[in-house]
Amino acid sequence: MRRGRLSLLETCQERTHKTALVYKTSLNFRIVNGYLDYLQGKGWIAESEGKYWITDEGKRFLEMAKEVLNQL
């Protein structure tokens, strides 16, 4: 998985607008839109009223991904 997707998951620990996600992750809107679609499809990110946040399933995945990356 690309680092950008993990970065989005980390940034979504709190409810965050898409513009803030773009600035905090240093990605552009086109890439963020694609990543958000992917992460929402997996059920790792939720959205309501223009704000995004990580789901419980997304938190579990993020912890597992960090564990794996620390092993490399």
PyMOL commands that set and color helices and strands:
alter all, ss='L'
color gray80, all
select helices_A, chain A and resi 3-11+18-25+29-42+56-71
alter helices_A, ss='H'
color red, helices_A
select strands_A, chain A and resi 16-17+45-48+51-54
alter strands_A, ss='S'
color yellow, strands_A
deselect
rebuild
show_as cartoon
